[in-house]
Amino acid sequence: MKYPRTFSPLQIGSLHLRNRIAMAPMTRRKAAEDGIPTHEITAYYRRRAANEVGLIISEGTAIDNTHAFDTKTVPRFVTNDQIAGWRHVVEAVHKEGGAFAPQLWHCGRLAENPIGPMEDTPPAKADGTPRPTVRPMEAADFDQVLAAYKHSAKKAKEIGCDALEIHGAHGYLLDSFLSETTNQRNDLYGGSVENRMRFPLQVVDVVREAVGPDFPIIYRFSQWKVDDYREIKFKTPSDLETWVRALVKHGVDILHVSTRNVLDPGFADHGEKPLAVWAQELSGLPTIGVGSIAVTLPMDQTRSGVEGAISDPSPALALLEDGSLEMLAVGRSLIANPDWVPQVREGHWKDLAPYSHELLEELV
């Protein structure tokens, strides 16, 4: 086999995976307007599990029915009916031999009913729709959000999920606290690096309390955000080290580093090492890398009428083979190719279908 480490089993604490390929979390907005996952959503995840994806990480699932979602058709992880819908997904993935982790998501300043670190008006959506003004969070809001994370985490464990992921990337609520641009508070949650980390780490704490000491917690973070692809939060390896070691201290088990291209250098003045590899080395935690694996179009050029080409996944898989990373998450190429794992494992990557924006119209 060309990629023996990639397609061999992996054990991280209590999480057993049949290989090192994950399905990246990708927002699809295909739930019912009450946030309940549909049968189509169950079939969508089942199909990838049946084609040997090791770990299915769900699309972002909103942790409350008030501030956490950006569209009413984002699935949620709150009510008994919503949780029952996710139980069907978990059971379907397990039946196909896969593992499942819901991504717990709060859109924050980019939500339909936005809250965040401070008052601001984010840039308009890609379709030109203006975003509402963000309301600064007060004490009651912090309590509400922490309680919501704790509730969703507890339910994830109860319905048999194998792990969970905290979405701390891309300009959403937790990421907006880390950013100097979107967090200019002058209280305990703003100013210094330690203060800006405070709320995201409090979320990790309540999630850990909810699931106990042995349940795997993944934390996803990024440099860029959806309304500013150029943002750099971690300007040096030392900045990144401060952050990832704090995550270790607070009980995170796995890092998920979201980059526009998994192979891009993490720091301009420090060689060619990718950001995810830096994170794994500095934290000592198993790390998932993601970004443009087997696709050529950057995220900000993925739009209607533009079709990219497929690309050789070997350079990315080399990061697994040499131990630089423990896992890779495949996103858009896995939408276009539910059978991505067997195709690549058998050396047929050139037969992969290219990704196009039109594939988002349906769950296939």
C-alpha positions as CSV (number, residue, x, y, z in Angstrom):
1,M,0.0,0.0,0.0
2,K,1.3,3.4,-0.9
3,Y,0.0,5.1,2.2
4,P,0.3,2.5,5.0
5,R,0.1,4.9,7.9
6,T,-2.8,6.9,6.5
7,F,-5.0,3.9,6.1
8,S,-4.1,2.1,9.3
9,P,-6.1,2.2,12.5
10,L,-5.5,5.0,15.0
11,Q,-6.2,5.1,18.8
12,I,-6.4,8.4,20.6
13,G,-7.5,7.8,24.2
14,S,-11.0,6.2,23.9
15,L,-11.4,7.2,20.3
16,H,-10.7,4.3,17.9
17,L,-10.6,5.0,14.2
18,R,-10.1,2.7,11.3
19,N,-7.9,5.2,9.4
20,R,-6.6,8.7,9.7
21,I,-9.0,10.4,7.3
22,A,-11.8,12.6,8.7
23,M,-14.7,14.3,7.0
24,A,-14.2,18.0,7.6
25,P,-17.1,19.9,9.1
26,M,-19.0,21.8,6.3
27,T,-22.1,23.9,6.8
28,R,-24.9,22.7,4.5
29,R,-28.0,24.4,6.0
30,K,-30.3,21.5,5.1
31,A,-32.1,20.9,8.4
32,A,-35.7,21.6,9.0
33,E,-36.4,25.2,10.2
34,D,-36.8,23.8,13.7
35,G,-33.2,22.7,13.6
36,I,-34.0,18.9,13.5
37,P,-31.7,16.9,11.3
38,T,-33.6,15.3,8.4
39,H,-33.4,11.7,6.9
40,E,-31.4,13.2,4.1
41,I,-28.7,14.5,6.6
42,T,-28.5,11.0,8.1
43,A,-28.1,9.4,4.7
44,Y,-25.4,12.0,3.7
45,Y,-23.2,11.1,6.7
46,R,-24.0,7.4,6.4
47,R,-22.8,7.4,2.8
48,R,-19.3,8.7,3.8
49,A,-19.1,6.3,6.7
50,A,-20.0,3.4,4.4
51,N,-17.1,4.5,2.2
52,E,-14.7,4.1,5.0
53,V,-14.1,7.6,6.3
54,G,-12.5,7.1,9.7
55,L,-14.1,10.0,11.6
56,I,-17.2,12.0,10.6
57,I,-17.1,15.5,12.0
58,S,-20.5,17.0,11.5
59,E,-21.3,20.3,10.1
60,G,-21.6,23.0,12.7
61,T,-24.5,22.3,15.1
62,A,-25.9,25.3,16.9
63,I,-25.8,25.0,20.7
64,D,-28.9,27.1,21.3
65,N,-32.1,28.2,19.6
66,T,-31.5,32.0,20.1
67,H,-28.1,33.3,19.2
68,A,-26.0,30.4,17.9
69,F,-27.2,29.9,14.3
70,D,-26.8,32.0,11.3
71,T,-29.7,30.5,9.4
72,K,-32.8,28.7,10.7
73,T,-32.0,25.6,8.6
74,V,-28.7,25.1,10.5
75,P,-29.2,21.9,12.5
76,R,-29.1,22.4,16.3
77,F,-28.1,20.3,19.3
78,V,-30.5,21.5,22.0
79,T,-34.0,20.1,22.2
80,N,-35.0,16.4,22.7
81,D,-36.3,16.2,19.1
82,Q,-33.1,17.7,17.7
83,I,-31.0,15.4,19.8
84,A,-33.1,12.4,18.7
85,G,-32.3,13.4,15.1
86,W,-28.6,13.3,15.8
87,R,-28.9,10.0,17.6
88,H,-30.1,8.5,14.2
89,V,-27.0,10.0,12.6
90,V,-24.7,8.5,15.2
91,E,-26.4,5.1,14.9
92,A,-26.1,5.2,11.1
93,V,-22.4,6.1,11.1
94,H,-21.7,3.4,13.7
95,K,-23.6,0.8,11.7
96,E,-21.1,1.5,8.8
97,G,-18.1,1.2,11.0
98,G,-17.3,4.9,11.4
99,A,-16.9,7.2,14.3
100,F,-18.9,10.4,14.8
101,A,-18.2,13.8,16.4
102,P,-20.6,16.6,16.3
103,Q,-19.2,20.1,15.9
104,L,-20.6,22.4,18.6
105,W,-21.0,25.8,17.1
106,H,-22.0,29.3,18.1
107,C,-21.9,31.8,15.2
108,G,-21.7,34.8,17.6
109,R,-21.1,38.0,15.7
110,L,-22.0,36.3,12.4
111,A,-25.3,34.9,13.7
112,E,-28.8,35.7,12.6
113,N,-29.3,37.3,16.1
114,P,-25.7,38.3,16.8
115,I,-23.8,38.7,20.0
116,G,-20.1,39.0,20.5
117,P,-17.3,40.7,22.3
118,M,-18.2,44.2,21.2
119,E,-20.6,46.2,19.1
120,D,-19.6,46.1,15.5
121,T,-21.1,45.5,12.0
122,P,-19.5,42.7,10.2
123,P,-19.1,42.9,6.4
124,A,-22.0,41.9,4.2
125,K,-22.5,38.2,3.3
126,A,-21.1,36.9,0.0
127,D,-24.5,37.5,-1.7
128,G,-24.5,41.1,-0.6
129,T,-27.0,40.7,2.3
130,P,-26.1,43.1,5.1
131,R,-25.4,41.7,8.5
132,P,-27.0,43.1,11.6
133,T,-25.2,45.0,14.3
134,V,-23.6,42.9,17.0
135,R,-24.7,43.3,20.6
136,P,-21.9,43.2,23.1
137,M,-22.1,40.3,25.5
138,E,-23.0,41.0,29.2
139,A,-22.7,38.8,32.2
140,A,-26.0,37.0,31.6
141,D,-24.9,36.2,28.0
142,F,-21.7,34.6,29.2
143,D,-23.7,32.4,31.6
144,Q,-26.2,31.5,28.9
145,V,-23.6,30.5,26.4
146,L,-21.6,28.4,28.9
147,A,-24.7,26.6,30.0
148,A,-25.6,25.9,26.3
149,Y,-22.2,24.4,25.6
150,K,-22.4,22.3,28.7
151,H,-25.9,21.0,27.8
152,S,-25.0,20.1,24.2
153,A,-21.7,18.4,25.2
154,K,-23.6,16.3,27.8
155,K,-26.1,15.2,25.2
156,A,-23.4,14.4,22.7
157,K,-22.0,11.9,25.1
158,E,-25.4,10.5,26.1
159,I,-26.4,9.6,22.5
160,G,-23.1,7.7,21.9
161,C,-21.0,10.1,20.0
162,D,-17.3,9.1,19.9
163,A,-15.9,12.6,20.4
164,L,-17.0,16.2,20.0
165,E,-15.5,19.2,18.4
166,I,-15.7,22.8,19.7
167,H,-15.8,25.2,16.8
168,G,-13.3,27.9,17.7
169,A,-12.4,29.1,14.2
170,H,-13.3,31.4,11.3
171,G,-14.5,34.5,13.1
172,Y,-17.4,32.9,15.0
173,L,-18.0,33.5,18.7
174,L,-15.0,31.9,20.3
175,D,-12.6,33.0,17.6
176,S,-13.9,36.6,17.8
177,F,-12.7,36.8,21.4
178,L,-9.2,35.8,20.4
179,S,-8.9,38.4,17.7
180,E,-7.6,41.9,18.6
181,T,-9.8,43.2,15.7
182,T,-13.1,42.0,17.0
183,N,-12.3,42.0,20.7
184,Q,-11.6,45.5,22.1
185,R,-13.2,44.9,25.5
186,N,-11.7,46.6,28.5
187,D,-12.8,44.0,31.1
188,L,-11.5,40.5,32.0
189,Y,-12.4,39.2,28.5
190,G,-10.3,41.8,26.5
191,G,-7.0,43.4,26.2
192,S,-4.2,41.0,27.0
193,V,-3.7,37.7,25.3
194,E,-4.6,35.9,28.6
195,N,-7.8,37.9,28.8
196,R,-8.8,37.3,25.2
197,M,-8.2,33.5,25.7
198,R,-10.3,33.5,28.9
199,F,-13.8,32.9,27.4
200,P,-12.8,30.2,24.9
201,L,-11.0,28.3,27.7
202,Q,-14.0,28.7,30.0
203,V,-16.0,26.9,27.2
204,V,-13.4,24.1,27.2
205,D,-13.7,23.8,30.9
206,V,-17.5,23.5,31.0
207,V,-17.5,21.0,28.1
208,R,-14.9,18.9,29.9
209,E,-17.0,19.0,33.1
210,A,-20.0,17.8,31.1
211,V,-18.3,14.8,29.4
212,G,-15.9,13.7,32.1
213,P,-12.2,13.1,32.0
214,D,-12.0,10.4,29.2
215,F,-14.3,11.7,26.5
216,P,-12.3,13.1,23.5
217,I,-12.6,16.8,22.9
218,I,-11.4,18.3,19.6
219,Y,-10.8,22.0,19.3
220,R,-10.8,23.7,15.9
221,F,-9.1,27.0,15.4
222,S,-7.7,29.1,12.5
223,Q,-5.8,32.2,11.6
224,W,-8.4,33.4,9.0
225,K,-12.1,34.2,9.4
226,V,-14.9,34.1,6.9
227,D,-15.2,37.9,6.8
228,D,-11.4,38.4,6.6
229,Y,-9.3,35.8,4.9
230,R,-6.2,37.9,5.6
231,E,-6.4,38.0,9.4
232,I,-3.4,36.7,11.3
233,K,-4.0,36.0,15.0
234,F,-0.9,34.1,15.8
235,K,1.9,36.2,14.4
236,T,4.8,34.1,15.6
237,P,5.4,30.5,16.8
238,S,5.5,31.8,20.3
239,D,2.0,33.3,20.0
240,L,0.7,29.9,18.7
241,E,2.5,28.1,21.5
242,T,0.8,30.2,24.2
243,W,-2.6,29.3,22.7
244,V,-2.1,25.6,22.1
245,R,-0.5,25.0,25.5
246,A,-3.4,26.7,27.1
247,L,-5.7,24.3,25.3
248,V,-3.7,21.3,26.5
249,K,-3.8,22.6,30.1
250,H,-7.6,22.9,30.0
251,G,-8.2,19.4,28.7
252,V,-8.4,19.4,24.9
253,D,-7.3,16.1,23.4
254,I,-7.0,16.8,19.7
255,L,-6.3,20.0,17.8
256,H,-8.0,20.7,14.4
257,V,-6.1,23.5,12.6
258,S,-8.1,25.0,9.8
259,T,-6.0,26.6,7.0
260,R,-6.9,27.6,3.4
261,N,-4.3,25.1,2.2
262,V,-2.9,22.5,4.6
263,L,0.6,22.8,3.0
264,D,0.9,26.6,3.3
265,P,3.8,27.7,5.5
266,G,2.5,28.6,9.0
267,F,4.8,31.6,9.5
268,A,6.3,33.6,6.7
269,D,9.7,34.0,8.3
270,H,10.1,30.5,9.7
271,G,10.4,28.2,6.8
272,E,7.9,25.9,5.0
273,K,6.4,24.1,8.0
274,P,2.6,24.2,7.9
275,L,0.5,25.7,10.7
276,A,-1.0,22.4,11.7
277,V,2.5,20.8,12.0
278,W,3.6,23.7,14.2
279,A,0.6,23.2,16.4
280,Q,1.2,19.4,16.8
281,E,4.9,20.0,17.6
282,L,4.3,22.9,20.1
283,S,1.4,21.2,21.9
284,G,2.3,17.5,21.8
285,L,-1.3,16.8,20.9
286,P,-2.5,14.8,17.9
287,T,-3.5,17.3,15.3
288,I,-5.8,17.3,12.3
289,G,-4.8,19.3,9.3
290,V,-7.3,20.5,6.7
291,G,-7.3,22.8,3.7
292,S,-7.7,22.3,-0.1
293,I,-6.8,18.6,-0.1
294,A,-7.4,17.2,-3.6
295,V,-9.0,20.5,-4.8
296,T,-7.4,23.5,-6.6
297,L,-9.9,26.3,-5.8
298,P,-9.3,28.4,-2.7
299,M,-12.2,28.7,-0.4
300,D,-12.9,32.4,-1.4
301,Q,-13.1,31.5,-5.1
302,T,-15.6,28.6,-4.6
303,R,-18.7,30.1,-6.2
304,S,-21.4,29.4,-8.7
305,G,-20.2,28.7,-12.3
306,V,-16.5,28.2,-11.3
307,E,-15.2,24.6,-11.3
308,G,-11.8,23.7,-10.0
309,A,-9.7,20.8,-10.9
310,I,-8.7,17.8,-8.8
311,S,-5.1,17.8,-7.5
312,D,-2.8,15.1,-6.2
313,P,-3.4,14.5,-2.5
314,S,0.1,12.9,-2.0
315,P,1.8,16.0,-0.6
316,A,-0.8,16.3,2.0
317,L,-0.8,12.6,2.8
318,A,2.9,12.8,3.2
319,L,2.3,14.8,6.4
320,L,0.6,11.7,7.8
321,E,3.1,9.2,6.5
322,D,6.1,10.9,8.1
323,G,4.2,11.5,11.4
324,S,4.1,15.3,11.0
325,L,0.3,15.1,11.6
326,E,-1.9,12.4,13.0
327,M,-5.0,13.0,10.8
328,L,-6.2,14.9,7.8
329,A,-9.7,16.2,7.2
330,V,-11.1,16.2,3.7
331,G,-13.8,18.7,2.9
332,R,-15.0,19.8,-0.6
333,S,-13.5,16.8,-2.3
334,L,-15.5,14.5,0.0
335,I,-18.7,16.3,-1.0
336,A,-17.9,15.5,-4.6
337,N,-16.6,12.0,-3.9
338,P,-18.2,10.0,-1.0
339,D,-15.9,7.2,-2.0
340,W,-12.8,9.3,-1.6
341,V,-11.1,6.9,0.8
342,P,-11.1,3.8,-1.4
343,Q,-10.3,5.8,-4.5
344,V,-7.2,7.3,-3.0
345,R,-6.1,4.2,-1.1
346,E,-6.2,2.2,-4.3
347,G,-4.2,4.9,-6.2
348,H,-7.1,6.2,-8.3
349,W,-7.0,9.9,-7.3
350,K,-7.1,11.0,-10.9
351,D,-10.6,9.5,-11.2
352,L,-11.9,11.8,-8.5
353,A,-14.7,14.1,-9.6
354,P,-13.9,17.8,-9.3
355,Y,-15.7,19.9,-6.8
356,S,-18.1,22.7,-7.9
357,H,-20.3,25.1,-6.0
358,E,-23.4,23.5,-7.5
359,L,-22.9,20.4,-5.5
360,L,-24.1,22.3,-2.4
361,E,-27.6,22.5,-3.8
362,E,-28.3,18.9,-2.6
363,L,-27.1,16.5,0.0
364,V,-25.7,13.6,-2.0
